[in-house]
């Protein structure tokens, strides 16, 4: 999750095995999806729902490092959350076997513990059932968590992703940073922070925050709007305007104020912005 990105450095890999069975989703109707495709740098893998999602699968992963090409997921936490009732429907966490875990100082998961006898393959099958029941996948720093799916034992997913750190806009009266940590978010909503950095714990924090959001439906719809990376066109003297609007200096564009925003949010700004395509090398637009 977000805290892991802040703390992990160059960490080393682990090894693992087979893929889970896939269960067809129940016959209940699903939200209609828009025809438009997401932006290249959007955090969602599919078009956003045009109606409020009924069920969220709140996810978190613990990994042996930051690079999914050479390192692996060692823990998955998941909570199936019903939006209308603000209720937890199911929750799960399980470890995946690893030979080593260079991130143990961060996630406190010894590699030897991941290899103790436990039904992790059955856990993966249950996890697939939770995925099949979800309209939207939610993670706090979805760009990090989503990259571990479709690799190793974790199944590929097709639902849209929503990032509670980057995509959702939290009320000003909560006095949060533009990209709050999950713990700051929990505390701002009166949720006790009681445990160490583990996958299911962070999922519980998010579920408790969602349960306290009176305007959750609107926040979800706005959070699922397609977004693009933009650079603020402000002078040095006006840089506070960009800061107040949640733009970040030097991240991810060197020497610029940048943020991922929807078209609606761009129209509400008091200053102009320029779209940026980092993959096309457009960092100095």
C-alpha positions, 0 to 999 in steps of 0.5 A: 500500500501507500506506506510501503512505497514510502518505506521500501527501498531496493528489495529482493525477490521470492518464488511461488506457484499455481493459479486459482479456479475461476467461479462465474459471478452470480446472476444479479444485474451489474452496473452499465459501463460507459463505452469510452476507454480510460486514459492511458495513465488512468489507474482503472483497467476498465471503463468506470460505471455510469451508476453507483457501484453496489459492491466494492472489494477493498484490497491491500497487498503486502509484497517482498518489494516494489518491482512485480517483475522480480518480487512477489505478493506475500499477503492479500487482504480483502473486504467485500463492502455493500455501498447502500447499507454501508456494511461489510459482507465478507472479509479475508486475508491469507499468506502466499508462500515465499522463499525470502522476504526482504521487506520483512522489516516493513510488513513484519511477515517472516518468509518462514511463516508464509511457508507454514502449512495453511490452505492458501490455495483454497484461500485463492479460490475464495478470493476469486469468489469475492472478486466475482461479487465486486463491481469495483476494486478499491485500494489505497494507492491502486497503482501499486496494488493492481500491478501484482494481479495477473502475476504468479498465483494472483488472478487477473482482474477486469473490474475498474479500480478506484484509488482512495488516495489519488481518485477520491476527494475528501471533504475539506473539513477533514483537514487531510492532505491531498494524498492522505495516508490510510492511517491519517484518513482513518483518524480523520473519520474517527476510526481507531488506528490499532495495529501494525502494517498488515493487509487486512488491517488497512482494508478494515480502516478503509471499510470503516471510513466508507461506513462513515461517509454520508456522501459515499455514492457521490464520492465513488462516482466522482472518483471513478471519472476518467483522469489524466495527468496535467501540469499546472500553468502557474507562475512562481508567485501563484504556486500556492494556487497549485498547492492548494488544488492538490498539485505536487511539485516534482512528482511525477514531472520534474520542475512542475506542479502536476496532478491526475484530474478529471475533466470536471475537476479541470473545469473547476480550477482557477488556473489553466493546465496542460495535459501530459503524456509521460509515456510519450516523453512529454514531461516538459510540455 
